[in-house]
Amino acid sequence: MGVRFVLRAIAVCEWVRAVIRKFALRLSFMPTGPPFRWIRLLLKSLGPGIITGAADDDPSGIATYSVAGAQLGTKLLWTAPLTWPLMTAVQIMCARIGMVTGQGLAANFKQRFPSWLLGVFVMALLVANTINIAADLAGMADAAEMLSRVNSHWFVVLFAVLITWATVRLQYHQIANVLKWLVLVLFAYPITAFVVGTDWGQVVRDTFVPSMPRTRGEWSTIVAILGTTISPYLFFWQASEEVEEEKGAGQSTLAQRRGATLQELDMRNIDVGIGAFFSNMVMFFIILTTAITLNRHGITHIETSRQAAEALRPLAGKFAATLFTAGIVGVGFLAIPTLAGSAAYAFAETFGWHQGLDKKLKRARAFYALILLSTGVGVGLNFAGINPVKALYWTAVINGLLAPFLLVAILFIASDKKLMQGQPSPRLGWTVVAITTVAMFAAGIAMFVV
């Protein structure tokens, strides 16, 4: 059965590659008039924002959203449309910092804040990301076991080896191209919701009429959702991706990377907006799917994405459960390189290491060593009798509590005209991120005092 599963996976990969080749061929023959030139430019610019948005819906995020839907039903559907503009504004600000300064977040923090504070930030990021990697590997392996009936421990090792090999051996543009197309797996979740069927009148009411949390548990769920959606590792990854994009375009020195044209900034804003939209759309449908199946039938105690998928099978059918499960594996391949990479970039910028996914192993040993270490520890947690997924929910809460402090630092950097080369963030974007920061602080305080 395991061999059959691998063969099927290879066949699917070959089919996807054929589709991509056909699409690329058609794109090369697209008319070159002004409207079509703009479309070609837009399609070419899509990448960092799309990848970051999709990586936000990792297996750990799926588990968090499943918990929200199973425990509270559709009461928190309103968080999806609310967090879309908030997440978009935050990621646009991080992208702008990377594009304009030519450096990642940690390198910019280093110029404005004490070294001990930066050390606290990057260490907290590494710990949270490593636990997330462990949880994501567990979620992917459990999903693969459901599809193949092969023991999940084999898949933990297999997925970790595949991901670390690709991260170390492939160059950034190759990794980015693969990750960009893996975004397609996210469509499994909207399809699952429509397969299950629902009362759309109730869904619309709960989407646009917020139901405020009343208990400490509900507030902690809000903090977890915010921490999973507006997550610290995405801040660092987004800015570092922009630097990698500029390096890939031949801008190898810091002086060459500084500054950005209005067209480049506008295109990235669209890219990030689309990525955030898909991220929150998937979040919406995961909460909806688990709410209309699990919560409606009294199944409210969900700790893992696998439990959510298994519980869906008798209620929503084998097809819906398989779609849900396959999506978990796909987004895990998106998220783990992002988690490991964001921490490695943060440490490299903090301690002055050679860094970058465009560099060979020999030229950035410490950078790649940290990627291997965090992934290896993630594997170890799965074999050490520690259930990383049980710690996952509280990791999301920790991210929710850490994020607003990082956002304060990001706001300082984004408004610094000298660091931002005379291109600080627009007032509207700065205001939205400030509102996001206040909201996350308020949610965190409410979790302890309500």
N, C-alpha and C positions, 0 to 999 in steps of 0.2 A: 504493500500500500504506500509505503514511504517513497519507493522508486517511482511509482505511478504519479504521486503528487509532484515530485520534482520534474518529471517529464511534462506534466501538464503546465507547470510553472514556466518551463523553458518554451513550450509552445506558445503560451500567452505572451511572453517577452518577444518572441520572434514576430508575432502578429502585431504587437504594438510598434516594434521597430519598422515593420513594413508600412504601417499607417503613417508614421512620422516621416519616412522617406517620401511617400506620396505627397504629403502635405508640403514638405519642403520643396518638392519639384514644382507643385502648383504655385507656390509662393514666388519662386524664381521667375515664373512666366507672368506674374501679375502685371497689369498695365502700370506705366510709370507716370501717369498724370498726377497733378497735385493731390487729389483726394486719395488715390491709391498709394502715392508716396508717403502720405501721412499714416495710412494704415500699415504699410510695411515698417515704417519707423516705430509705430506703436507696438506691433508684434515683436519687433526686434528688441524693444526696450523692456518688454515683460520678462520678469525673472526674479530679481531679489525680493520684490514685494509679494509676488505670487508664492514664492517658496516659503517666505517667512509666514505669510498668512496660513498656508496649508500646514506648515510644521506646528502651528499653534494647536491644531486638532490631532495631537499625538495620542497614543493609546492611554496615557495617563489623563489627558483631557477628556477623552471619551468616557473613561471611568467616572470622572468628576461630574460630567453632564448627565451620565446615566444615573448616578446617585441622586442628583437634583430632580430628574424626572420621576424616578421610582418613589422617592420619599414625598415629594411635594406636588406631583402631578404636573399640570400645565401652569401652575401659579407663577413660575419664574420664566415663562416664555418671553416676557417683556425685557428681560436682561439682554437678549440677543440683539434686537434693533437698537437698544440703548448703547451697548458696548461697541457697536460698529463704528460710529463717528469718533468715539473716544479712542479706540484702538488705532483707527486710521490716523488721527491727529498725532498720537504718540509715535507711531512708526514713521510717519512723514518727517517728524522732527528729528528722529534718530538718523533717518536716511539723509536728511539735509546736512546734519553735522558731519557724517562720513564723507559726503560728496564735496562739501565746501572746505573742510579743514584738511581732507586727505588722510585722516587718521581715524581710528576707532574710538569708541567712547572712553575706554580706560586711559588711552593716551591723552585725551583732552581733560579727563578728570585729574590726571596727574599734574597738569599745569595750574589747576585752580584749588585743589583740596589737599589736606595733609596726607602724608603717605600712610599713616595708620588707618585713616578712614577709608582710603582706597583699598587697603589690605582687607579690612572687614567686609567691604562690598564684594570683592572678588572671591574671598574664601566662602562667604555665604552662597555666592553664585555656584561655586564648584560643588559644595555639599548638596545643594538642592538639585543641581543638574545631574549629579551622580545617582542620587536616589531616583530621579526621574528616568534616567537611562535604565536602571535596574527594573523599574516598574514597566517601562516600555518593552524591554526585552521579554519580561514575563508575560505581558499582554500579547505580544506577537507570537511567542512560543505556544501559549495556551490556545490562541486562535488557530495556529498551524496544526496543533494536535487535534483540534475539533474537526479540521478538514481532512487530516491524513490518518489519524489514530496512531501516530508515532509519538513516543514519549516526549513531552515538552522540553525536557532538559537537553535533548539533542539539538533542538531548534534554538535554544538559548545560545549555545556555543556556535552553531552554524551561522545564525544571524549576526552575532558579534564579530565573528571572523570575516564574514562577507563585507560588513559595513566598515570595519577598521581597515581591511585590505584596500577597499575602494577609496577610502579617505586618504590613506597614505600614498597609494600608488598612482591614483589619477590626479590630473591637474584640475584647478578650480572650474574652468569652463566646461570640462567634461562632466564633473559632478553636478554643476548647475543645470546642464542640459537634461541630465537624467532626473534630477529632482523636479524640474519644471513639468515634466510629463507625468510624474507620479501623482501630481495634483488631481489627475482625472479620477483616481480611486475615491476621492471625496464624494463623488456623485452617488456612491452606494447608499449613503444615508438619506438623502431626499427620496430616492427610489424606494427605499425600505418603508418610509413613512406613507407613501402613496399606496404601496402594496398592502399595508396593514389596514388603511382606511380610518377615517376619523370624523368627528363632529366639527366641521370647520367654523361654524358659528361660535362655539365655545373657544376655539383656538384664536379667532380674531379678537374676541373680548379680552382674553388673557394676554394677548400680545400687545394690545394698545391701551389697556387699562391696568396699570401696575397694581400688584397686590403686595403691599409692604410687609416685610418680615415682622413677626411678633415675638418669636422666641430666640434664645441664644443660638440654638441649633440652626434656625433659619438664617440668622445673621452670619453664622460661620459658613453656611453654604454660599451666601452671597460673596463673602470674602474669598472663598475657594474659587468661585466662578471668575471673579475679577482677577485673582492671582493666576488662574490658568489662561485667561484670555489676554490680559494685559500683563504679560509675564516678563520678568527681568532678563531672561536669557535671550528673548526676542529683541530687546533693546540693543544688546551688545552685538548680536548676530547681524541685525539690519545694517548698522553702521560699518561693521567689518566687511560685509558683502559689498558695500558700495566701494570700499577701498580696493577690494579684489577685482571688481569690475573695471575700475580705472587702471589698475595694473595690467589687466588683460588687454586694455586698449593701448598699451605701450607707455603709460605714464608711470614710469618706474621710480621716479624721485618724488619726494614730498613737495618740492616746489612746483613740479609739473601737475600734481594732483590738486593743488589748492584752487578754490574757486569753481564755479559751475555756471553754465549758461542758463538763461530762463527756460529755454526749450528742454534742456536736460532735467531741470527741476520739475517742470510741468509733466513731462513724461513719467518721471518717477512717482509723482503724486498720483497719477492715474494707475500706475502699476500697484502701488501700495493700497490704494482705495479698492481696487478689484480683489487683491489678495485678502484684505480684511473683510470684504463683503462675503467671499466664499467661506472664510473661516467662521464667520458668525452665522451664515446660512446653515452650515453643517452643524454648528452648536445648536441652533434652533431645532433642527430636525432630529438630532439625537435626544434632546430633552422631550420633544414631542412623541417620538417613537416609544421611548421607555415609559412616558406618562400614560399613553393610551393603551398600552399593553400591560406593563408590570403594575403600575400604580392602580389602574382600574381593577385589576384582579387581586389586589391586596398584597402584592409582592413588593415590599418597600425596603427590604434589607439587601442592598447590593453593594459589594465591596470591590468587584473587579469587572472589567469589560467582558471577560469571559462569562461571568455569571449573568450579565445582561444578555449576551448572545444566547446562552443556553435557555434562559427564561423566555426569550422571544420565540423559540422554536415551537413549543406547543400552542402558543397564543397567536403567533403571526404566520406560522408556516415555515417550512424548511428553506424556501427560497429567500425569504426576508432575513432569516437568521444567518444564512450563508453570505448574503450581501454584507450584512453588518460585520461578520467575522472577517471576510476578505478585506474589507476596508481597514480593519485594525492592523493587519500585516502590512498593507501598503503604506499607510501613514507612519508606521514605525520606521520604515526605511527613509522617510523624509525627516523625521524628528530627531533620531539619534545622532546623525552627523551634525545637526544644528545645535543640539545640546552639548555634545563634546567639543565642537568647534568654537562655540561662543565662549566657553570657559577658557579654552586654550588661547584664544585671541586676547581675552581680558588679562590673563596672567602674563602673556608675552609682552603686551604693551606696558603692563605695570613694572615688570622686571627687566625690560629691555632685551628680550630674547629675539632672535631671528624668527620670523613667523610668516605664515601664509600658506594656503593650500596650493599655491602655484610653485612652491619650493620643493626641492627634493628632500628626502629624509635626512641626508647627511648635512644639509645646510640649515635645518631647523629641527635639530634633535630634541631639544627641550619642549618645543611646541607640540611635536608629534608624540613625545613621551607622555605628555599630559592627556592627550586624546586617548592613547592606549591605556593609561592608568585609570581614567574615569570609566572607560568602557569595561576594563578588566575588573574593577571593583564592582561595577554593576552586575557582571556575570557572577562574581563571588557572592554577592548578596543573595542571588537566586539559589546558590548551593549551600549556604551557611546556615540554613534553617531560619533565616530572617525573612519574613514576608514583606518585601519592599512595597507591595501594592497596598497593604494595610496602612503603611506610613504615607502613602501617596496623597490621600485627602489632606492630611495635615501639612504635607509639603506644599500643596497648593495654597493652603492658608498662610504658610510662612512666606511664600512668594507674594501673596496679597498684602502682607504686612511690610515686606521689604520694598516692594515696587514703589510706593509713594515717596519713600526716602530717596530712591534713585531718581524718581521723576523731578524732585526738587533740584537735584544736581544737574539733571538734563536741562531744566529750565534756565539755570544759571549759564550753562554753556551756550545754549541756543540764543540767548539774548546778549552775549558778549560780542560786541562788534569787532573787537580785535581778533579774537580767536576765530570768529566766523567770517573773517576776510571782508568785512563790510556787507555781508549778506545774512544778517540775523533772521530768525524765523518771523514770519508775518504776525501781526498783532492777533488776528483771529485764531491762528493755530496755537499761539502761546496761551491765549485765554482758554481755549478748549482743553489743553493739556493741564493748565492750572486747575480748572474745574474737575478734571479727572483725578488729579492729585488730592484735592480736598475731599472728593467723594470716597476715595479709597482710604484716606485717613479716617473719615467719619464711619465707614463700614467697619474698619478694624476696631475703633473705639467702641462702637455699638456692640460688637461681638463680646466684649468683656463686661460691659456695664448693664446690658439689657437682662 
